[in-house]
Amino acid sequence: MNVNSLFQPFSLKSLHIKNRIVMAPMTRSFSPNGIPGDNVAAYYQRRAAGEVGLILSEGTVIDRPSSSNDQNIPHFHNEALKGWEKVINDVHAAGGSMGPQIWHQGVMGNHHSGWLPPVPFEGPSGIQKAGVTNGKTMTDKDIADAIGAYGKAAADAKRLGFDCVEIHGAHGYLIDQFFYEVTNARTDKYNGKNVAERSLFATEVIKEVRRQVGEDFAVIIRLSQWKSTDYTHKMAKTPEEMGAWLNLLADAGIDIFHCSQRRFWEPEFEGSDLNFAGWAKKLTGKPTITVGSVGLSGEFMAAFAGESSEPSPLDELLRRYDRGDFDLVAVGRPILADPEWVKKIKDGRTTELKGFSKEALAQLI
Ligand SMILES: Cc1cc2nc3c(=O)[nH]c(=O)nc-3n(C[C@H](O)[C@H](O)[C@H](O)COP(=O)(O)O)c2cc1C
């Protein structure tokens, strides 16, 4: 396994990273009352010292009263920003690069702890999933204020010294609730008959983020076709639909598409082995990040249910990367469980690689 090609630098606007490996954003819920402390800074600094090229933070919520369903998920506003300033300073001191993943959960299921935000969840239509309502329909003012809060978070990311920002537009949270026909039942301009027509909220968020950070700051968006209620779902059913959708987002100001799959090797459309990141790059010409079971035998949703994974070879990933399908490779659980994972890959220490089991979630290793 020759991994040298993954250890080439990558630069785009404000982002200058030493290799192609990205730590995938992973919620850890170790920030009491939304404030990331020294333990969170040390966790990210260990990944920087372990030579992760770009660290994407766990989802960190924007300044809306019901943007989170969990008291221990970090905020990206007000008091919490001091904590994030320490995070980025410590990551830079260890030679790493980092961007926060800015997040609004929209209409979610309640957290198992029973904690609830002070006001009801908000989303395009209050719909959590087919037949289930768990929040309110956003008014025009709610929408404008949420867009402003994304912009403010991005501006704060730049001001604190982060290298880029990632907008969370995937996995059934607020932006994805606008994209998805099941959770978007609006009768106004924020709905439409296909995913491109349901992208107005996303493009307004992206434009505001871009306005706040200027042209030279790298802006990433994370997207997924799959839903946690339907892994096989495709909002864009053809390359044409996908091109119309993604090019709207690119025109609004996206620099890099982070294409979430549970297994990176799964083809996006029949008749080609290209995955989501491969198609996104081909259709937009923008750099893309792939993700999903890189270096592990099993995928992450099954891991939450208790299935363990073993280390697996990177040959298929390298074949696609060396073919030019995508520019960056995000790795989740292996880097959550082992801050040295990247170094071990670089040095060929494959016998030292560990698998993943959900016990790793219990602490910040
Ligand atoms: C504990 C955990 C928390 C996660 N939290 C987030 C999150 O906050 N935002 C996000 O976009 N994806 C999140 N994900 C998904 C990961 O970013 C990644 O896409 C997924 O784990 C697949 O990568 P892997 O197979 O390398 O683990 C999470 C995954 C795990 C395991």
The ligand as an SDF file (V2000), in Angstrom:
LIG
                    3D

 31 33  0  0  0  0  0  0  0  0999 V2000
  -19.5180    9.7420   17.3520 C   0  0  0  0  0  0  0  0  0  0  0  0
  -19.8700   10.3400   16.0160 C   0  0  0  0  0  0  0  0  0  0  0  0
  -20.3980   11.6120   15.9670 C   0  0  0  0  0  0  0  0  0  0  0  0
  -20.7030   12.2110   14.7260 C   0  0  0  0  0  0  0  0  0  0  0  0
  -21.1320   13.5200   14.6880 N   0  0  0  0  0  0  0  0  0  0  0  0
  -21.2360   14.1610   13.5100 C   0  0  0  0  0  0  0  0  0  0  0  0
  -21.4240   15.5700   13.4500 C   0  0  0  0  0  0  0  0  0  0  0  0
  -21.4730   16.2850   14.4700 O   0  0  0  0  0  0  0  0  0  0  0  0
  -21.5280   16.1430   12.2290 N   0  0  0  0  0  0  0  0  0  0  0  0
  -21.4520   15.4150   11.0740 C   0  0  0  0  0  0  0  0  0  0  0  0
  -21.5580   15.9760    9.9870 O   0  0  0  0  0  0  0  0  0  0  0  0
  -21.2390   14.0780   11.1080 N   0  0  0  0  0  0  0  0  0  0  0  0
  -21.0860   13.4480   12.2830 C   0  0  0  0  0  0  0  0  0  0  0  0
  -20.7670   12.1120   12.3160 N   0  0  0  0  0  0  0  0  0  0  0  0
  -20.4940   11.3940   11.0510 C   0  0  0  0  0  0  0  0  0  0  0  0
  -18.9800   11.4270   10.7500 C   0  0  0  0  0  0  0  0  0  0  0  0
  -18.5380   12.7280   10.4490 O   0  0  0  0  0  0  0  0  0  0  0  0
  -18.6200   10.5130    9.5710 C   0  0  0  0  0  0  0  0  0  0  0  0
  -19.2640   10.9720    8.4120 O   0  0  0  0  0  0  0  0  0  0  0  0
  -18.9890    9.0600    9.8310 C   0  0  0  0  0  0  0  0  0  0  0  0
  -18.5310    8.6380   11.1130 O   0  0  0  0  0  0  0  0  0  0  0  0
  -18.3870    8.1430    8.7660 C   0  0  0  0  0  0  0  0  0  0  0  0
  -17.0020    8.1830    8.8530 O   0  0  0  0  0  0  0  0  0  0  0  0
  -16.1900    6.9280    9.4950 P   0  0  0  0  0  0  0  0  0  0  0  0
  -16.7540    5.7160    8.8250 O   0  0  0  0  0  0  0  0  0  0  0  0
  -14.7530    7.2120    9.1250 O   0  0  0  0  0  0  0  0  0  0  0  0
  -16.4310    6.9370   10.9700 O   0  0  0  0  0  0  0  0  0  0  0  0
  -20.4980   11.4900   13.5230 C   0  0  0  0  0  0  0  0  0  0  0  0
  -19.9890   10.1900   13.6080 C   0  0  0  0  0  0  0  0  0  0  0  0
  -19.6480    9.6180   14.8150 C   0  0  0  0  0  0  0  0  0  0  0  0
  -19.0430    8.2470   14.8390 C   0  0  0  0  0  0  0  0  0  0  0  0
  1  2  1  0
  2  3  1  0
  2 30  2  0
  3  4  2  0
  4  5  1  0
  4 28  1  0
  5  6  2  0
  6  7  1  0
  6 13  1  0
  7  8  2  0
  7  9  1  0
  9 10  1  0
 10 11  2  0
 10 12  1  0
 12 13  2  0
 13 14  1  0
 14 15  1  0
 14 28  1  0
 15 16  1  0
 16 17  1  0
 16 18  1  0
 18 19  1  0
 18 20  1  0
 20 21  1  0
 20 22  1  0
 22 23  1  0
 23 24  1  0
 24 25  2  0
 24 26  1  0
 24 27  1  0
 28 29  2  0
 29 30  1  0
 30 31  1  0
M  END
$$$$
